[in-house]
Amino acid sequence: GAGVSQSPSNKVTEKGKDVELRCDPISGHTALYWYRQRLGQGLEFLIYFQGNSAPDKSGLPSDRFSAERTGESVSTLTIQRTQQEDSAVYLCASSAAGGLRGEQFFGPGTRLTVL
Amino acid sequence: RKEVEQDPGPFNVPEGATVAFNCTYSNSASQSFFWYRQDCRKEPKLLMSVYSSGNEDGRFTAQLNRASQYISLLIRDSKLSDSATYLCVVTKSGGSYIPTFGRGTSLIVHP
């Protein structure tokens, strides 16, 4: 079946603009994660959705960042008033089980460049 | 101390060599351990889970040392295609099981 898809693949925006990034997880996967990866750096956890539970937002770096997920399907990550330090690859991953033993399947990422 | 630490490398080895990476973690409540592989400008992909008794998958062997709080990855008979960044991932129990990724160890296998 199809893997995790993300759109757009690349996004160039001007400082101060809002952007919305989309993630389509693997069908049936209850867990969904958003990460940020700056050039040459490791993955930085942003937010985690598990089924109908309240999301774990502990990784969001500021209140400019927010994310939503409709049921167990599509998720959108919104960054308001973008700053140059927001430039990074934003990766989405889904997992059938989440929790301790769920393998994460990653999408190809959205490369965000803030000018 | 960072939650998950890895030597960034790069480890530069010839084809056929055996190479090993370690990853240390700081939280003794950590429960699950994984190695992911990330090719340049690509997304991470699961290489293998790490079980308490150690496990092997072909040329790859993963081990866990809870007492010293580290996991290891051994690659035997290195191939050119093994060149990638290897990410250590640790998940601790309690709360919502957020996995913590190390920054990765870069491996370059040359002819």
Contacts between the chains, C-beta under 8 A, distances in Angstrom:
chain1	res1	chain2	res2	distance
A	33	B	99	7.9
A	35	B	101	7.7
A	41	B	103	6.5
A	42	B	87	7.2
A	42	B	101	5.2
A	42	B	102	6.2
A	42	B	103	3.6
A	42	B	104	6.0
A	43	B	44	7.1
A	43	B	87	7.3
A	43	B	101	4.1
A	45	B	98	5.6
A	45	B	99	7.5
A	45	B	100	7.3
A	45	B	101	7.7
A	48	B	96	5.7
A	48	B	98	5.9
A	50	B	96	6.5
A	53	B	96	7.8
A	56	B	95	7.4
A	56	B	96	4.3
A	56	B	98	6.3
A	58	B	98	7.3
A	59	B	98	7.4
A	91	B	43	6.0
A	91	B	44	7.7
A	98	B	97	6.8
A	99	B	97	4.8
A	100	B	31	5.3
A	100	B	32	4.4
A	100	B	91	5.6
A	100	B	93	6.7
A	100	B	97	5.5
A	101	B	32	5.8
A	101	B	49	7.4
A	103	B	34	7.7
A	103	B	46	4.9
A	103	B	49	7.6
A	104	B	44	7.9
A	104	B	46	7.1
A	104	B	99	7.1
A	105	B	46	8.0
A	106	B	43	3.8
A	106	B	44	5.4
A	106	B	45	7.0
A	107	B	43	6.4
A	108	B	42	7.5
A	108	B	43	5.5
A	109	B	43	5.8
